[in-house]
């Protein structure tokens, strides 16, 4: 008799990361940006207000490097508008 696989239950305190792409078509202020590397490549953690959002987009990450430099220089937030162009997102 085959053994049935039962998926593990998620911890109720665990939340999936929120994606920055959910702001498509909106204008918002970026407070901070930090970068990391994973097995899938570079990713960015973007702070908007008091919430953190994640992206691994090959188009957004280079733009976020520039935005991060601006934030460091100005010591202020940067206001951006996110657009969807065909199948990718850009500021």
C-alpha positions as a Markdown table, in Angstrom:
| # | Residue | x | y | z |
|---|---|---|---|---|
| 1 | Unk | 0.0 | 0.0 | 0.0 |
| 2 | Unk | 1.6 | 3.4 | -1.0 |
| 3 | Unk | 2.3 | 5.9 | 1.6 |
| 4 | Unk | 0.5 | 9.2 | 1.2 |
| 5 | Unk | 2.6 | 12.3 | 1.4 |
| 6 | Unk | 1.3 | 15.0 | 3.7 |
| 7 | Unk | 2.6 | 18.5 | 3.2 |
| 8 | Unk | 4.0 | 20.1 | 6.4 |
| 9 | Unk | 1.8 | 22.8 | 8.0 |
| 10 | Unk | 3.2 | 26.3 | 7.8 |
| 11 | Unk | 3.9 | 28.1 | 11.0 |
| 12 | Unk | 1.0 | 30.6 | 11.5 |
| 13 | Unk | 3.6 | 33.3 | 12.3 |
| 14 | Unk | 5.3 | 32.8 | 8.9 |
| 15 | Unk | 4.5 | 35.3 | 6.2 |
| 16 | Unk | 5.5 | 35.0 | 2.5 |
| 17 | Unk | 7.6 | 38.0 | 1.4 |
| 18 | Unk | 5.6 | 40.8 | -0.3 |
| 19 | Unk | 6.6 | 41.6 | -3.8 |
| 20 | Unk | 7.4 | 45.1 | -5.0 |
| 21 | Unk | 5.7 | 44.4 | -8.3 |
| 22 | Unk | 2.3 | 44.7 | -6.5 |
| 23 | Unk | 2.8 | 48.5 | -6.8 |
| 24 | Unk | 2.4 | 48.5 | -10.6 |
| 25 | Unk | 1.0 | 51.8 | -11.8 |
| 26 | Unk | 1.4 | 53.5 | -8.5 |
| 27 | Unk | 3.7 | 56.3 | -7.2 |
| 28 | Unk | 5.4 | 55.6 | -3.8 |
| 29 | Unk | 8.4 | 56.6 | -1.7 |
| 30 | Unk | 11.4 | 54.3 | -1.3 |
| 31 | Unk | 12.9 | 54.7 | 2.2 |
| 32 | Unk | 15.8 | 52.2 | 1.9 |
| 33 | Unk | 17.2 | 49.5 | -0.3 |
| 34 | Unk | 19.5 | 46.6 | 0.6 |
| 35 | Unk | 20.8 | 43.8 | -1.6 |
| 36 | Unk | 21.6 | 40.1 | -1.2 |
| 37 | Unk | 22.5 | 37.1 | -3.2 |
| 38 | Unk | 20.7 | 33.8 | -3.4 |
| 39 | Unk | 21.1 | 30.6 | -5.4 |
| 40 | Unk | 18.9 | 32.3 | -8.0 |
| 41 | Unk | 20.9 | 35.5 | -8.3 |
| 42 | Unk | 20.7 | 39.0 | -6.9 |
| 43 | Unk | 17.6 | 40.2 | -5.0 |
| 44 | Unk | 16.7 | 43.6 | -3.4 |
| 45 | Unk | 14.7 | 44.3 | -0.3 |
| 46 | Unk | 13.0 | 47.6 | -0.7 |
| 47 | Unk | 11.6 | 49.5 | 2.3 |
| 48 | Unk | 8.4 | 51.4 | 1.5 |
| 49 | Unk | 7.0 | 53.2 | 4.6 |
| 50 | Unk | 7.6 | 50.6 | 7.3 |
| 51 | Unk | 7.0 | 47.5 | 5.1 |
| 52 | Unk | 9.7 | 45.5 | 3.3 |
| 53 | Unk | 9.1 | 44.2 | -0.2 |
| 54 | Unk | 11.3 | 41.9 | -2.3 |
| 55 | Unk | 12.2 | 41.7 | -6.0 |
| 56 | Unk | 14.7 | 39.6 | -8.0 |
| 57 | Unk | 13.9 | 41.3 | -11.2 |
| 58 | Unk | 16.9 | 41.7 | -13.6 |
| 59 | Unk | 15.4 | 45.1 | -14.7 |
| 60 | Unk | 14.6 | 46.5 | -11.3 |
| 61 | Unk | 17.8 | 45.6 | -9.4 |
| 62 | Unk | 20.1 | 47.8 | -11.5 |
| 63 | Unk | 17.6 | 50.7 | -11.2 |
| 64 | Unk | 17.4 | 50.1 | -7.4 |
| 65 | Unk | 21.2 | 50.3 | -7.2 |
| 66 | Unk | 21.0 | 53.8 | -8.6 |
| 67 | Unk | 18.1 | 54.7 | -6.3 |
| 68 | Unk | 20.1 | 53.3 | -3.3 |
| 69 | Unk | 23.0 | 55.7 | -4.2 |
| 70 | Unk | 20.6 | 58.6 | -4.4 |
| 71 | Unk | 19.2 | 57.8 | -1.0 |
| 72 | Unk | 22.7 | 57.6 | 0.5 |
| 73 | Unk | 23.7 | 60.9 | -1.1 |
| 74 | Unk | 20.5 | 62.8 | -0.1 |
| 75 | Unk | 19.7 | 61.1 | 3.2 |
| 76 | Unk | 16.1 | 61.2 | 2.1 |
| 77 | Unk | 13.4 | 59.1 | 0.4 |
| 78 | Unk | 13.1 | 58.8 | -3.4 |
| 79 | Unk | 9.6 | 59.0 | -5.0 |
| 80 | Unk | 9.2 | 56.6 | -8.0 |
| 81 | Unk | 6.3 | 55.5 | -10.2 |
| 82 | Unk | 6.4 | 51.8 | -11.2 |
| 83 | Unk | 5.2 | 50.9 | -14.7 |
| 84 | Unk | 4.7 | 47.6 | -16.4 |
| 85 | Unk | 6.2 | 47.6 | -19.9 |
| 86 | Unk | 5.1 | 44.4 | -21.8 |
| 87 | Unk | 6.3 | 41.6 | -19.5 |
| 88 | Unk | 8.6 | 43.5 | -17.1 |
| 89 | Unk | 8.4 | 46.3 | -14.5 |
| 90 | Unk | 10.4 | 49.5 | -14.5 |
| 91 | Unk | 10.6 | 52.8 | -12.5 |
